[in-house]
Amino acid sequence: MPQTTRLLAEFAADAELSESSSATGHVKKAILDVVGVTLRGSLEPAGEMALDYARSYSSSGPATIIGGGLRLAPALAAFVNGTAGHALDFDDIGLGAGHVTVAIAPAAIAVAESVGATGHDLCQAMVVGYEIASRLTRMYVDTRLGPYAAGYHKPSVYSVFGATAAAGRLLGLDRNRMQNALGMAASQTGGLRVNFGTMTKPMHAGVANRTGVEAAVLAARGFTASPDAIEGRFGWHDVICRGQGDLEVALKGLGDGYAIDDGLIYKLYPCCGANHYAIDAVLNLRRQCGFSVEDVDMVDVFIESRNLEEVLVYPWPRSGLEGKFSLAFNVAAALTDGEVTIDTFTDEAVSRLEAVRPRVRVHPVHDLPQNGARIAVHLSDGRVVEREQLVLRGSLEDPLAWADLVDKFAANADDIIGAVRREAVIDAVRNLDQLKGIGQLTEPLLSP
């Protein structure tokens, strides 16, 4: 069994990262997107309750609550911002680790503020965090195997190590203390998929970030953990992964390029990404054929069976939050409203769209890839129009440009921080690697 904990810790602490313009560019895009969805998510009940909880500790500090108008201790800020950032399910996904940026960036930003780090320091910490999180997913040919198949949520079992590594890098942990930090994180992995469709799902990201900060801060003070907490008997791989997956693969080529160079998947719809191909298919057919919901007798939706049976687990939602994990509901919304937005996922919308529910039939199939959907719309004039959607805007195959993410950020941020602060944030992120301190980024995010 390889010395996984030690080797990952050595990389996180000591790696001399090359100046990769690709990696830095991807970090900037991810930071802009995540602070935007966090601003908007701060208005969601999960975001508001997380902040109320953190406020109850009366623990003021250096770390910004995005959209909250105050600063708290870094671990609390990381928890609040992580929870708010995932409250809408509008944040990026990728690197095999699922919702990866939202489970790493809040910890990194909170620690960067607390130590007076530069923007360059933050960028490098994010690259390290992405690498550690992604590395551990490489044990499996399909990242839906292993802990995910057992019912764990990927950010809670992979990205928690990324948050810890990023925070530890910013704190300047040596390799031994970084090893202890990763060991502490190993004992706090978890996050159950049974909580999809509730406020606890976004809390998984909050806990991953809080764990990352706490583990790194405690390690800096000399707190100890098992030196082989990932690979040892009764360790993370043994217990959380049930011994499945090849840890040697996770270490292969460590330091030869960066996972983040591949980019991330950015969402245009605030719901589980497994819905997005079907949503795009409906919206594209509506534009192409010019029909409305009144013209539709029935819609057949075909999707890869595991996505339907293991992720989109609600045949029809009982709440707006459950709607984010209901394929039939998302198709009904796209069919009826011609869009899927933040306002789609309310309890009122669930009731309103109930009338369309009998006209949407969902079918699990084995002839479609994980990323794909096929729909057939039966129109009242007897026509049947069909579309197979295998490429998604925002995916690695059809990525969003910086300008697209600026538009998304503005839509999420303007009502909260206004146009002047919005432009200040965009400018700060655009020049992130040149900032002498990250206050230029965080100060405008302190919404009144």
Sequence and secondary structure as in RCSB ss.txt:
>XXXX:A:sequence
MPQTTRLLAEFAADAELSESSSATGHVKKAILDVVGVTLRGSLEPAGEMALDYARSYSSSGPATIIGGGLRLAPA
LAAFVNGTAGHALDFDDIGLGAGHVTVAIAPAAIAVAESVGATGHDLCQAMVVGYEIASRLTRMYVDTRLGPYAA
GYHKPSVYSVFGATAAAGRLLGLDRNRMQNALGMAASQTGGLRVNFGTMTKPMHAGVANRTGVEAAVLAARGFTA
SPDAIEGRFGWHDVICRGQGDLEVALKGLGDGYAIDDGLIYKLYPCCGANHYAIDAVLNLRRQCGFSVEDVDMVD
VFIESRNLEEVLVYPWPRSGLEGKFSLAFNVAAALTDGEVTIDTFTDEAVSRLEAVRPRVRVHPVHDLPQNGARI
AVHLSDGRVVEREQLVLRGSLEDPLAWADLVDKFAANADDIIGAVRREAVIDAVRNLDQLKGIGQLTEPLLSP
>XXXX:A:secstr
   HHHHHHHHHHH      HHHHHHHHHHHHHHHHHHHHHTTSHHHHHHHHHHHTTT EEEEE TTTS EE HH
HHHHHHHHHHHTTS S B TTSSS GGGTHHHHHHHHHHHT  HHHHHHHHHHHHHHHHHHHTTSSSTTSTHHHH
TB HIIIIIHHHHHHHHHHHHT  HHHHHHHHHHHHTT   BGGGTTSTHHHHHHHHHHHHHHHHHHHHHTT   
 TTTTTSTTSHHHHTSTT S HHHHHTTTTSS GGGG  B  SSSS GGGHHHHHHHHHHHHHH   GGGEEEEE
EEEEHHIIIIIS  SS SSHHHHTT HHHHHHHHHHHS   GGGSSHHHHHHGGGGGGGEEEEEESSS SS EEE
EEEETTS EEEEEE   TTSSSS   HHHHHHHHHHHHHHHHHHHHHHHHHHHHHTGGG SSTHHHHGGG   
